Amino acid sequence: MMTFKSYAAFVHVIEQGNFSAAARAMGVPRPTLSRWISELEAHLGVDLLHRSGKSMTPTRSGQVFFERIRPLMDAFEGAEQEIRQMDGVPRGHLRVSISPAAASVLASALSAYTQAHPEVQMDVWSTNEHIDLRKHQVDVAIRGGVLTDSDLICRRLMRVDAIAVASPKYIQRAGLPQTPEELADHRCLLGYGHHLTPQRHWPLRNGDHVVVPNSFCSNDRYLLWRMAMAGQGIALLSDAVIGDAIETGKLMPVLHDVLGVTVGIYAVYAKQAHLPPRIRTFVDEMVQFCAPWSEGYSPL
């Protein structure tokens, strides 16, 4: 009889689309996963996969086999999780998606968590993209914005205020815009939105937005900060990235009363009948760490 891992490997390949992604999801070397699949095909006496370059699709037999064993795999995993959770000890592989800025702020909390829970193997994926938790096998995402998926649970960690800023040198050269519409005549330094496209719609305090020109674009907010400091244009940045640059006169607010937004930063995870202790304790400890900023503004 084939092992549980052989079946799990096959299911992961179908769901992930290729061997490399499936191997990462299972935390095993790619050759090992490939061997498990080959042994399973030899055991069944059929080809389960069409192998075309890096892409893998199921054969007709593979699709039928997948549909039969997927519910069984869920049942096996659910039973295993339920038994493991009975002692309440956090253990297992914890995959976290977090923005680079949040990772820098929460670094000490992440370190403290790994030290307090040695049976948890943490995998931190630093990205500004709002990824699909299920598709990428992510346990917890730390992200900002509004929760739109009813199958996800979120707990607020902190609040962030983003404002537009520019250096006095730039304002002296280009002038200080008096209305959001005047931004069309300025150099605007853009970050990326959630879908990896330049963020050309800047938020207004009244809930509306203004379209701004794309003079320079980067997903590195600290690069945008440096560009703004160098007098290269106007950037929309969080208060933590700005730091004390306004107090020291290196940057100045632009349209502060009408342009900008305050958003919540949340720990987001999928609804589960039995939440694993590793996820529950991780979220609880991040909420506790961020408590000083939960009502006021954060260091992000």
Sequence and secondary structure as in RCSB ss.txt:
>XXXX:A:sequence
MMTFKSYAAFVHVIEQGNFSAAARAMGVPRPTLSRWISELEAHLGVDLLHRSGKSMTPTRSGQVFFERIRPLMDA
FEGAEQEIRQMDGVPRGHLRVSISPAAASVLASALSAYTQAHPEVQMDVWSTNEHIDLRKHQVDVAIRGGVLTDS
DLICRRLMRVDAIAVASPKYIQRAGLPQTPEELADHRCLLGYGHHLTPQRHWPLRNGDHVVVPNSFCSNDRYLLW
RMAMAGQGIALLSDAVIGDAIETGKLMPVLHDVLGVTVGIYAVYAKQAHLPPRIRTFVDEMVQFCAPWSEGYSPL
>XXXX:A:secstr
   HHHHHHHHHHHHHSSHHHHHHHHTS HHHHHHHHHHHHHHHTS  EEEETTEEEE HHHHHHHHHHHHHHHH
HHHHHHHHHGGG    EEEEEEE HHHHHHSHHHHHHHHHH TTEEEEEEE SS   TTTTT SEEEEES    T
TEEEEEEEEEEEEEEE HHHHHHH   SSGGGGGGS EEE B TTSSB  EEEBTTS EEE   SEE S HHHHH
HHHHTTS EEEEEHHHHTTTTTTTSSEESSTTTB EEEEEEEEEE  SS  HHHHHHHHHHHHHTGGGSSSB   
